[in-house]
Amino acid sequence: KKDTSMVAQVIEALPNTFFKVKIESTGEEMLTYLSGKMRLHRIRVLIGDKVVVEVDPYGGKGRIVKRV
């Protein structure tokens, strides 16, 4: 399994733990959701936070796995 995680910045908070993030390396915007472990441990993600996003290899949504 190849590593598809990248650093992004949260630019918008949406309902149901969805977030819009801007990927730092490419500058593109992506819709992401909060991973189960982050929900379980109630880790808050706010606008402006830097996060690590795992990108779905088939396109679509990314998953926020860590707050940097």
N, C-alpha and C positions, 0 to 999 in steps of 0.2 A: 504494500500500500504506500503510495507516495504522499509526501507531506504537502498539503494544499492550504496551509494556514498562512495568514498575512495580517499585518497590523492595520487597523482602521480607526477612524474617529467617528463617534456617534454624532449625527447632525439633527436627528429628529426621533422623538419617542412616540410610538403608535400604540393603539390598544392591544391587549392580549400578549404582552411582552414581545412585541415586534419592534424593531428599530430600523431606521434608515441610517446607513453608515457610508462614509467616504473612505475608500481604500487609499492609503498613503502613497503606495508605489505607482499606481496607475491613475489615481484621481477619479475613478468611476464610482458611482453611487450604487448601493446594493441593499436589498431588503434582507434583513436577518432576524432570527429569533433567538431567544435565550436558551442555552442548553439546560438539560434536566438537572445537572449537578448545581448549576448556579441558582436555579429556582429552589432546589432542595435546601441549600445553605443560605437562601435569601440574600444573595449578593446584589446590591443595588447598582444599576447602571444609569448614569445621568448624561444629559447632553453635554458634549465636550470631552467625555472620557475617551481614553485610548483603549481599545480592546483588540484581542486576538480573535480572528474570524476563520473558521474552517469553511472552505468553499465547496459546495456540492459539485462533483466532477461533471454532472449532466446539466449544469446551469441551474437556474432557479434561485432558491434562497440559500443564504449562508447561516452558520450557527456560531453565536458568540460563546466562546469556551473559556475566556479569561479576561480579566480586567488588568491592564498594565499600569 
